[in-house]
Amino acid sequence: MDKATARKTLIEQRLNLPDRLQRAELLQRVLRIWLVGRPDTVIGAYWPIKGEFDPLPALYRWQEDAMLAQSLSGNEALASAEPMLATESLAQRHKRKIGLPVVNKQTKTLTFHAWYPGCPMEEDAYGIPKPKDTELVVPTVLLVPCVGWGPGGYRLGYGGGFYDRTLASYQPPPVTVGLGYSMGFLPELQPEPHDVPLGAILSDEGVAWQK
């Protein structure tokens, strides 16, 4: 497979999807359900470009759910919140944070800084918005945009290697979750020797892959 050609074709298809909004709503739901019951308090995400799925509304809801549960008092009120919230401690819910990547041009790796709606933003070296002067966070789940993906959880990205280098620097590495629309599945995609499969891939059709 010519990855450069496949990458270009898939990006064009994604930009021109007539039902992209409907697919995005479905994937928002899939992501929210996948997060139910997970103990993570810091999730790394991304600012969507080139027609990518936007995970931030689902993550803000994930954060907002925790804040709502915090405002409830008593066992009966807590039990009325989402089941996943009833099993978490107040300290865990208080710490829920969303991180967006900031590119290091020298090492071509990513660090993650806290994002919240309305936080100050600025463009990075590639013209992509990033949080400005917010705290550094270390995600235990990392949401990764997929241009495409193949069997076994292997991802086709933009070819820059930012995520590969970033993940190599994390010990222990976060759980990686690829996000993309179902038209991005490439049955003939072959991994290269250095490729590492994602922990899960979510699409508008559900969980497409999970270890």
Secondary structure by P-SEA (a helix, b strand, c coil): caaaaaaaaaaaaaaaccaaaaaaaaaaaaaaaaaccccccbbbbbccccccccaaaaaaaaaaaaaaaaacccaaaaaacccccccccaaaaaabbbbbbbbcccccbbbbbbbccccbbbbccccbbbbcccbbbbbcbbbbbbccccccccccccccaaaaaaaaacccccbbbbbbccccccccccccccccccccccccccccccc
